[in-house]
Amino acid sequence: MAAKVEIYYWTTCPFCRRALALLDAKDVDYTGYDITGDEEARAKMVERTGGPKSVPQIFINDKLIGGCDDLHALEEKGELDSLLL
């Protein structure tokens, strides 16, 4: 069974596009939440993250992974694929 992957993003954010591109390149089935300009949705994201307000915010199996740099760091260390199983 594949991991449950969720990402909160803005359409205008280059870091968001970079994170989404990595997930797409790996053929990851994810749920994306476009919160562009939606302060209510952003407040819900912040509540879920426990503080971080920046986008993207990525969850794998309901665990906060972090943002774009965190996602790419996991990939570079060879740890992302095992989280996605």
N, C-alpha and C positions, 0 to 999 in steps of 0.2 A: 504494500500500500504506500502510495506517495505521501510525502509530507504535506501538511496544510501550510501554504505560504500566503501571506497577506502583505500588501505594501500600500502605505499612504503616500500620496504624491501630488505634486502640482504639475500641470501640463507645461508650464513655462520654466521649470527648474532643470538646469543641465545635469545636476547630480541625480535627480529622479530619472531622467532619460537614460543616464548611464547605468543605473541600477536595473531599470526595466530591460535595457538592452542585454545585460548579462543574463537575467532570468530568461529572456526570450531565446538567447543563443544556446542556453542549456535546455531548452524545451520544457521549462518548468511551468506547470499548471498553477497559476496563482490567482488570487482575488485582489484586484486593484481598487483602491478607494481614491477617486479624484476629488481632492478637497480644495481645489483651486478657488481662492476667494471666499470660501465657506467657513466663516469663523466658528460657527456652531459645530461643524464637523471637525475642525481643528481642535476645538476644546475637548471633544470626545476622544480624539487621538491622544492629546496630552494627558488626559485622565488615564488612558490605557497604558501609556508609556511610563507614567509615573514622574513626568517632568519634561523630558525633551520635547521642544516645540518645533525643531527644524524638520524639514522633509528632505529625503524620504525617511520613513520609519518602517522597518521591515520586521515581520514576525514569522518565525518558523515553528509550527506546532504550538502556537500561542506563547512562545518565548520571544522576547524582544532581542533581535539580533543587533539592531542599531540602524545606522544609515548606510549610504553608498560606500564610504571608505571601509566600514566594517564588513560589508558584504564582499567587497573585492579582496580584503585582507584574508577572509576565510577561503576564498577561491585560490589566492596565491599560496596559502599554507597547505592547500590540498584537503581542507576540512569541509568545504561546502557540500560536496557530493554526498558525503555520508549523512549530513543533516537533511538532505533532500529525499532520502530513501523512505 
